[in-house]
């Protein structure tokens, strides 16, 4: 299964952090794990482990982060084919997940 996650934990980008170790372990449970994180400017996309990728939104303003996540998410969905979308909370990341679902409804039950 290929999973796309939208969340807010910037600690995932810190090498050696507990959050990053946890995500790397989660990556082993999926064929591919793609995580979009709401971040301010200054972060770079990174691959951790064999099959886990992190994508920052690099948003200048916090209220633009959900739109940035949607743009990144659509690019990942089109490039990689995604089986499921998960969000961290029902607020900002939930909005991004809902918009991604609405924009990919033409793909049917899977996002491929």
C-alpha positions as CSV (number, residue, x, y, z in Angstrom):
1,X,0.0,0.0,0.0
2,X,1.2,3.5,-0.8
3,X,0.2,6.0,1.8
4,X,0.1,9.8,1.7
5,X,0.0,11.6,5.1
6,X,-0.5,15.3,5.8
7,X,0.6,16.6,9.2
8,X,2.3,19.3,11.2
9,X,5.2,17.8,13.1
10,X,8.3,19.6,11.9
11,X,10.5,17.5,14.2
12,X,10.4,14.8,11.5
13,X,12.9,16.9,9.6
14,X,15.4,16.8,12.5
15,X,17.9,14.0,11.9
16,X,18.1,11.6,14.9
17,X,14.8,12.8,16.4
18,X,12.3,10.4,17.9
19,X,9.7,11.5,15.4
20,X,12.0,10.8,12.5
21,X,12.9,7.3,13.8
22,X,9.2,6.6,14.3
23,X,8.5,7.6,10.7
24,X,11.3,5.6,9.3
25,X,9.9,2.6,11.2
26,X,6.4,3.3,9.8
27,X,8.0,3.3,6.3
28,X,8.7,-0.4,6.7
29,X,5.0,-1.1,7.0
30,X,4.1,0.3,3.6
31,X,5.2,-0.1,0.0
32,X,5.7,3.7,0.0
33,X,5.1,6.4,2.7
34,X,4.9,10.0,1.6
35,X,4.5,12.6,4.4
36,X,3.7,16.3,3.7
37,X,4.5,18.5,6.7
38,X,3.3,22.1,7.2
39,X,6.5,24.0,7.7
40,X,7.8,27.6,7.4
41,X,10.4,28.3,4.8
42,X,13.8,26.7,5.0
43,X,13.2,23.0,4.8
44,X,14.1,20.6,2.0
45,X,12.4,17.4,0.8
46,X,14.2,14.3,2.1
47,X,14.0,10.6,1.7
48,X,14.4,8.6,4.9
49,X,14.8,4.9,4.8
50,X,14.2,2.8,1.8
51,X,10.6,3.9,1.1
52,X,9.7,7.0,3.1
53,X,9.7,10.6,1.8
54,X,9.2,13.9,3.6
55,X,7.9,17.0,1.8
56,X,7.8,20.4,3.5
57,X,5.3,23.0,2.5
58,X,7.8,25.9,3.0
59,X,4.9,28.3,3.6
60,X,5.6,32.0,4.0
61,X,2.3,32.3,6.0
62,X,0.7,29.6,8.1
63,X,-2.7,30.0,6.5
64,X,-1.2,29.1,3.1
65,X,0.2,25.8,4.3
66,X,-3.0,23.7,3.5
67,X,-2.9,25.0,-0.1
68,X,0.8,24.2,-0.4
69,X,0.1,20.7,0.9
70,X,-2.6,20.2,-1.7
71,X,-0.2,21.2,-4.5
72,X,2.5,18.9,-3.2
73,X,0.0,16.1,-2.6
74,X,-1.4,16.3,-6.2
75,X,2.1,16.1,-7.6
76,X,2.9,13.0,-5.4
77,X,-0.4,11.3,-6.3
78,X,0.2,11.8,-10.1
79,X,3.8,10.8,-9.9
80,X,3.6,7.8,-7.5
81,X,0.0,6.6,-7.4
82,X,-1.4,6.6,-3.9
83,X,-3.7,4.1,-2.3
84,X,-4.8,6.1,0.7
85,X,-4.6,9.5,2.3
86,X,-4.3,10.1,6.1
87,X,-4.4,13.4,8.0
88,X,-3.1,14.2,11.4
89,X,-6.1,16.3,12.6
90,X,-9.5,17.4,11.3
91,X,-8.5,21.1,11.0
92,X,-5.7,22.3,8.7
93,X,-4.4,19.0,7.6
94,X,-7.9,17.6,7.4
95,X,-8.8,20.4,5.0
96,X,-5.9,19.5,2.8
97,X,-6.9,15.8,2.8
98,X,-10.5,16.7,2.0
99,X,-9.3,18.9,-0.9
100,X,-7.0,16.2,-2.2
101,X,-9.8,13.7,-2.1
102,X,-12.2,16.1,-4.0
103,X,-9.5,16.8,-6.6
104,X,-8.8,13.1,-7.2
105,X,-12.3,11.7,-7.2
106,X,-12.0,11.0,-10.9
107,X,-9.4,8.4,-10.0
108,X,-12.0,6.2,-8.4
109,X,-11.4,4.4,-5.2
110,X,-7.7,4.4,-5.5
111,X,-5.7,7.5,-6.2
112,X,-3.7,5.9,-9.0
